[in-house]
Amino acid sequence: MICGGKKLSHWDNKDGYHIYACGDCGHGSVYPRPSVEELTEFYESHQEDVNLKEVSHNQAHDLAFSEVKGKLEPLGITGGNMLDVAAGYGWLSERFHNVGYNVTPLEIAPVFADHMRKTLSVDVIQSSFEDWKPSNDHYGRYDLIIMWQIMEHVLYPDEWFTKAYQLLADGGALVVTTPNFDSVLISLLKSKEGHICPPEHLNFFSVDSIRALSNRTGFKQSHVSCPVEGTDFFQEKLTRRLNSKPLARLTSRVIQSGLRAASLLNKGRYIQGIFIKKESA
């Protein structure tokens, strides 16, 4: 397990897989672990068509970027070299590129890699993070590495954190977002909650388990939270659904109050972690 604990219990079943939870750190894992070949076959059969023009202009992404940027600045991360791991179509790469970061996206899908080359005019590493073999000049190079909604997909999370640590410069930050296994929704719905979807998702992190992983892989400072999406984002979606702006505003505020309470208790739907590499005294 992530923390090295031995209190493992069966949590639930989903789509032919068993899900086990650690009684020490709250981490969830899927068994049996699929092979690389099985995962490749799964993803090739579940590819989706994406309108790249539409997804590039997304209010939720603007809010998420602003929040992360705002958290990084007090930590002294205001620019430099950035590695965007599993960058997708590059919505984070684009936004950090626009504020002056020297961005390197890493993305295995050809259509997304080509899109970023054309729109950002940057070099794209077309590879999976596991298979990518960095040259010596990459180690200690990056001031910022981002792994956005990807850690739940990987077979060996400890290897990803270790590799990120080696690639970061001293004082650099690793930003990770992932679904929260300890969220209110998962506690209520168990495996019926949408993020419990093996073999697409293989790891289910809690605040404690992602901190344990960062500690085991060398990170000395961590800032972990369960952020809440902005009121304006909810209000806009509810206005379209309810066809009433006053009712949408009221409903949005009620939802926000519940989400803030869940966030304070580390029970929000997502975890966001910022992990700092500190080698010097």
N, C-alpha and C positions, 0 to 999 in steps of 0.2 A: 504493500500500500504506500501512498504518498508520504505519510509521516513515519512509516516503519512500524506502525502499531499492529497488534495481533487480534484486536476485537472486531472481527469481521462477521457480519450477519447478512442473511438473505433479506433483501429489501422488497423486490417485486420481480415480475417477469414481463417481458415485452417482445413480441414478434419472434419468439423462439430463443430469446436470450435471457439469461439470468442477470439481475443487477444486485450487486452486493454493496453494502455500506460499511464504512469504518466507524466503530464506536468511539474512537479517540478524536479523529479530526473531522469526521462527517463527510469524507470523500466517497463518491460512488463510482463503481467500475462495472463494465460490462464483461460477462463471461458466457461462452468462450470468446477469447479474443480472435477476431477475424484475421486472416492472413492478408498480406499486402495485395496478393492477387485477387482475393475476394473483395477487398475494398475498391480496387481499381475497376473491377467488373461492376460493382454497385454504382460508383460515381459515373461511369460511362453510360449506364442505363438510366440515370436520373438527371441528365443534363437538361437545363431549362434555357429557353430563349429569353434574352434580356434586351430590352430597349435601352441601349447605352445613353442615348440622348436624354431620355426621361429620368433615369436613375442618377445622372450626374447632378441634377438640380433637385435636391431633396431637403426639405426643411429640417427633418429629423437629423440628417447628416450634418447640416450646418450647426445645429444645436450641440450635437455630440462633439464636433470638432472644437467649437468655442469653449466647451466645458473642459476638455482635455488640455487644450492650450492654456486656459486659465489656471489649471492645477500645476502645470509644468513650470510656468514662469516663476513662481515663488521658490521653486527648487533650483533655479538657475539654468533651466533648460529653455533657451530662447532662440536657438538656431543651431546650425552645424549640419553634420552628416546624419541622415535618417534612413533606416531600413524598414520598409513596410512589408512585413511577412504575410504571404497569402493575400496580396493586395486586392484581389478581385479586379474590378474595373477601375480601381484607383481613386475612389472618392476621397480617401484620406490623403493619399499621395498628392492629389491635385491641390487640396486645401493647404497642406504644409508647404508645398512647392510655391504656392502663391504668396506666402508670408516669408519667403526667403530661405527655407531649408534646402539643403542639397540632397534631394530625395532619390533613393534607389528602391524601386519596387521589385519584389520577388513574387512571381506568379507563374504557375505551371500551365494554365489554360491559354492556348495560343490566341484566341479571340480577344481576351482581356489584355494580354501582353502587347499585342499589336495596337489595341486601342490606346494604351498608355504611351507607347512610343510616338504615336501620331499626335495625340492631344497635348502631351507634356514635353515632348522632345527630350526624353531622358533615356538612359540606358536601363533596360529591364533585364533582370536575371530570370530567365525562363526555366524554372526548376521547382521541385518541391524543396522545402527546407531540409528535410531529411537527406535528400540526395545531393544537395548543393555542397560542393567542396570548396570553401573559400581559399583564395590565395593568401599568402602571409600578410599582405598589406591590408587585408580586411580585418584582421584580428586587432582589437583595441581601437578601431577606427570610428565607430558609430557613437554619436552623442544621444541618439534616440532610436529605439527599436520598438515597433508596434506590432502586436499580435491581436487583431481585433476579431472576436468571435471565431477563433480557430482552435483553441486549445482543447475544446470538447471533442474535436474530430480526430485527434492524433493518437497513435498507438503508445508512444513513449514520451509523456510530458516532461519527465526529468531530463531527457536528452535535449529537448527543445530549450529548456531553461538554461542548461549548462552551456549549450552552444551560444545562446544569446549573451550570457555572461562573458564568454570569451571574446565575442565580437564588440562588446561595448568598451568605450573609453572609460577611464577612471572618472567617476562622477556622472556617467551617463545613466539613462533611464530606460527600463523596459516597461512598456504599457501593455497590459493584458485586460481584455474584457471577455467575459464568459457567462453563461447562465448560472444562476445561483441554485445549487441543489438544496439549500436550506430555505428557499423562498416560501412565502405563505401559500402560493398557488401549488407548488409541488407537494407541500405538506398536506394540502387538502385533496389534491387530485391524484397523487401518486403517479403511476406510469401513464395516466391519461393526459397529463400535462404535455403540451406540444414539444418541449425540449427533450423529453425522454423518448428518443427515437433511434435506437440502435438498428443497424450498424453505423448510421450517419454520426451519431454522438456516442462516444465510447467512454468519456470521462465526465464526471459531474462534480464540480468543485463547490466547496463551501468557503466562507471567509477564512476559517481556520486551516483548511487543507491547502489553499493557495499560498497562505503565509508559510505553512510548513514546507511546501515545495520550494519557495524562494529561499528559505533559510538553509535547506539541504544543498542548494546549488550555489551558495556563496554570497547571495545578496544580503547586505547588512542593514539596509533601511527599507521599510515598506510602508506604503500608504494605500490602504484598502478600504473601499466603501461600496455601498449599493446605491448609486446615484438615481435620482428621480428625473424623468423626462419633464420638459417644460410645460407649464400650463397652457401656453399659446398653442403648442402642438396638439394637445388633447382637445382644446376648444375648437380648433379648426376641423378636426376629424368629426367631433360630435355635432358641430353645426351642420355639416353635410348630411349626417345620419338622421338628426332630429328635426332638421329644417326649421330650427328656432334658435337664434343666437342667445337670447336670455336664458332659455332652458339649458342650452349647451354650456353656457358660462357657469351656471349653478352646478350642473352635473360634473363639470370638469373640476370645480373647486372641491366637491365632495370626494372625487376620486383622488385628487392630489393630496388631500388630508390623510387618507388611508395609506397612500404610497409613501408619504413622508414618515409616517409612523413605522411602516414596515422597514423603510431605509434605516431609520435610527436603530432598529433592532437587528440590523443585518439580515432582514428577511425580504428584501427587495428582489425583483425578478432577475436582475443582473448584478454581477460583481465587476468592479473596475479596480485593478491593482496597478500601482506605480512602484517599481522596484529599482533601487539605486545601487549601482556598483561602487563600492568604496574600498580601494586597496590601500591608499595612503593613510597615514595616521592623521 
